[in-house]
Amino acid sequence: MNEKPTAPATPGEIFAAEVAGNLKGIREDRELQALSTQWVLKTLPHRYSYNYSWMGRPIIQYPQDMVAMQEILWRVQPDLIIETGIAHGGSLVFYSSICELIGHGEVLGIDIDIRAHNRTAIEAHPMARRIRMIQGSSIDPAVVATVAAQAAGKRTLVVLDSNHTHDHVLAELQAYAPLVSVDSYCVVFDTVVEDLPPGLYPNRPWDVGNNPKTAVKAYLAGNPDFSIDEDVDAKTLITVAPGGYLRRIR
C-alpha cells in the first residue's frame, strides 16, 4: 500500500524549527550562560531593573523576563493571573495590558502592604478595570482561601514575587501552584539569588541557600506535576528567574 506523501513544512514550521535549534545551542553554551550571570551581577549596583516602567508605572523587572511573560500569556490565554507582591504595580499593569490586547483575562494582586500612593495610582490607571487587589500576607490561610475561591473553574497562571525567603516561597508554592491550570505556569521570580555571590543582600532575610530557587527545588522534589521550562531560560539568558518558569505538565 502506498504511503501518503508527507506535506512540505510550512514557513511557520521552518521558522519554529530554527528557533528550537537556536535555543538548543544556547542551552549547551555554558560560557554564554556564565557571562549572562556575570552581566546580571554587574548591573546590581546600578539597580538596573528599577529603571524601567510600563505604561507609567515602575515595573522593577528585566525586559527579557517581561517579553517572556508576554509570550506565555499569549500562549496560555489565562482567565486569571495571580501575582504575589505588588510594589508600584507595574507588573499588574503589564499583565492587565496584555490581557487587554488579548481581549480576555484579569489580574489579582496580593501584597502585605499596598501603600496608599501606589493603590491610588493603580486604581486610577486605564488598565484598572482588569485589576483587583488584596492586602494581606500571601500565605495567610484566609487570603489563600479567598484567592482559591476566585480561581475556581478558571484557567489560572501564578506569579510569585513577594518575600524571597525559602520558607515563604515554598509556602506560596504549596498554596498557589495547585491553582495553576495544566499547560499554564507558576513563575517564581528572583531565583537568581542562588546563582550570585553570598552576602549581596545584607539588609534582606534571603541569601544563597535561602531563596526562591531553593524553594523551587524543594517543591519540585515532591511535585511531579510541574517541570522547569528550560526553553524560557535559554531564550531570556538575562533573567531574574533562572529555573523559575514552572510549567504544569499534568
C-alpha positions in Angstrom: 0.0 0.0 0.0 1.4 3.4 -1.0 2.1 5.8 1.9 0.5 9.2 1.8 3.2 11.7 0.8 4.4 14.0 3.7 3.2 17.6 3.3 6.1 20.1 3.0 6.9 22.1 6.1 5.2 25.5 6.2 7.2 28.7 6.6 6.0 28.9 10.2 7.1 25.3 10.9 10.5 26.0 9.4 11.0 29.2 11.5 9.9 27.3 14.7 12.5 24.6 13.9 15.1 27.3 13.5 14.2 28.8 16.9 14.3 25.3 18.5 17.8 24.9 17.1 18.9 28.3 18.4 17.6 27.5 21.9 19.4 24.1 21.9 22.6 25.9 21.1 22.1 28.4 23.9 21.3 25.6 26.5 24.6 23.9 25.6 26.7 27.1 25.7 27.9 27.2 29.3 30.2 30.1 28.7 27.4 32.2 27.4 25.3 31.3 30.4 28.1 32.2 32.8 28.5 35.6 31.0 24.8 36.3 31.4 25.0 35.7 35.1 28.0 38.0 35.3 26.1 40.6 33.5 23.3 40.4 36.0 25.8 40.7 38.8 27.5 43.8 37.3 24.1 45.6 36.9 23.0 45.1 40.6 24.9 48.1 42.0 23.2 50.3 39.4 19.7 48.9 40.3 19.2 48.1 36.6 15.8 46.6 36.9 14.5 49.6 38.8 15.0 51.9 35.7 12.0 50.6 33.6 8.3 51.4 33.7 5.3 50.0 31.9 2.5 52.5 30.9 3.7 54.9 33.5 4.2 52.6 36.5 7.6 51.3 37.7 7.9 47.6 36.9 11.2 46.6 38.5 11.8 43.7 36.1 14.3 42.9 33.4 12.9 43.5 29.9 13.8 39.9 28.9 11.5 38.5 31.6 8.6 40.7 30.5 8.9 39.7 26.9 9.0 36.0 28.0 5.9 36.7 30.1 4.1 38.2 27.2 4.8 35.1 25.1 3.5 32.9 27.9 0.3 35.0 28.4 -0.4 34.9 24.7 0.1 31.1 24.6 -1.9 30.3 27.8 -4.6 32.9 27.4 -5.4 32.8 31.2 -8.7 33.8 32.7 -6.9 34.8 35.9 -3.3 35.9 36.6 -2.4 35.8 40.3 0.6 37.8 41.4 2.1 38.0 44.9 4.0 41.2 45.5 2.6 44.5 44.1 5.2 47.2 44.9 4.4 50.1 42.5 2.0 48.0 40.4 4.0 47.9 37.2 3.7 44.2 36.8 -0.1 44.3 37.4 -0.4 47.0 34.8 1.8 45.0 32.4 -0.2 41.7 32.7 -3.5 43.5 32.5 -2.4 45.4 29.4 -1.6 42.1 27.7 -5.0 40.8 28.8 -6.5 43.9 27.2 -4.7 43.2 23.9 -5.8 39.6 24.0 -9.3 40.7 24.9 -9.6 38.4 27.8 -8.5 37.9 31.4 -8.0 39.7 34.7 -5.2 40.2 37.3 -5.3 39.7 41.0 -2.5 41.2 43.1 -1.7 40.3 46.7 0.6 42.3 49.0 1.0 42.6 52.7 1.4 46.3 52.4 -0.3 48.1 49.5 0.9 51.7 50.0 -1.7 54.3 49.6 0.0 56.2 46.8 0.6 53.0 44.9 -3.0 51.9 45.3 -4.3 55.3 44.2 -2.1 55.3 41.1 -3.1 51.7 40.2 -6.8 52.3 40.7 -6.6 55.4 38.5 -4.8 53.6 35.7 -6.5 52.9 32.4 -5.9 49.2 33.0 -7.6 49.2 36.4 -10.7 47.6 35.1 -8.8 44.3 34.8 -7.0 44.6 38.1 -8.1 43.6 41.6 -6.0 43.7 44.8 -6.0 42.0 48.2 -4.0 43.4 51.1 -2.6 40.7 53.4 0.1 38.1 53.6 0.1 35.9 50.6 0.4 32.8 52.9 -2.3 33.8 55.4 -4.9 31.0 55.2 -7.7 33.4 54.9 -6.1 35.1 51.9 -5.2 31.8 50.3 -8.8 30.6 50.7 -10.1 33.9 49.1 -7.8 33.6 46.2 -8.6 29.9 45.7 -12.3 30.7 45.6 -11.7 33.4 42.9 -9.6 31.0 40.9 -12.2 28.1 40.9 -13.1 27.0 37.4 -10.7 29.5 35.8 -7.7 29.0 33.6 -5.1 30.3 36.0 -1.5 31.5 35.9 0.5 32.4 39.0 3.5 34.7 39.5 5.3 34.7 42.9 7.3 37.8 43.6 6.9 38.8 47.3 9.1 37.8 50.2 12.0 35.8 48.7 13.0 33.6 51.6 12.9 29.8 51.2 10.2 29.2 53.7 7.9 31.9 52.4 8.2 31.0 48.7 7.8 27.3 49.5 4.6 28.1 51.4 3.4 30.2 48.4 4.2 27.3 46.1 2.2 24.9 48.2 -0.7 27.4 48.4 -0.9 28.7 44.8 0.8 26.2 42.5 -2.2 23.8 42.8 -4.4 26.6 41.3 -2.4 26.6 38.1 -4.1 25.0 35.1 -2.4 22.3 33.1 -0.1 23.8 30.4 -0.1 27.1 32.3 2.7 28.4 34.5 3.7 29.2 38.0 6.5 31.7 37.6 8.9 32.2 40.6 10.9 35.4 40.4 14.3 36.1 41.9 15.6 32.6 41.8 18.8 34.3 40.6 19.8 34.9 44.2 21.1 31.4 44.4 23.4 31.9 41.5 25.0 35.1 42.8 27.8 35.5 45.4 26.6 35.3 49.1 26.1 38.5 51.1 24.8 40.7 48.3 21.6 41.4 50.3 22.8 42.3 53.8 19.5 44.1 54.7 17.3 41.2 53.4 16.5 37.9 55.0 17.3 35.9 51.9 20.7 34.9 50.5 22.4 31.9 48.9 20.9 28.8 50.3 17.7 30.6 51.4 15.8 31.9 48.4 13.2 31.2 45.7 15.4 28.8 43.8 16.0 26.6 46.9 12.2 26.7 47.4 11.6 25.7 43.8 14.0 22.7 44.2 12.2 21.6 47.4 8.8 21.9 45.8 9.6 20.1 42.6 11.2 17.2 44.5 7.7 16.3 45.7 5.5 17.6 42.9 6.0 16.0 39.5 3.0 17.9 38.1 5.5 20.8 37.3 8.7 21.0 35.3 11.1 23.8 34.6 10.7 25.3 31.1 14.3 25.3 30.0 13.4 26.9 26.7 12.4 30.1 28.6 15.8 30.0 30.4 17.6 29.7 27.1 15.5 32.4 25.5 15.9 35.1 28.2 19.6 34.4 29.3 19.5 37.7 31.2 16.8 37.0 33.8 16.0 37.2 37.5 14.2 33.9 37.3 16.6 31.1 36.0 14.9 27.8 36.6 11.8 29.7 37.8 9.5 29.3 34.9 7.5 26.2 36.0 5.0 24.7 33.5 2.3 22.5 34.8 2.5 19.3 32.7 -0.3 17.3 34.2 
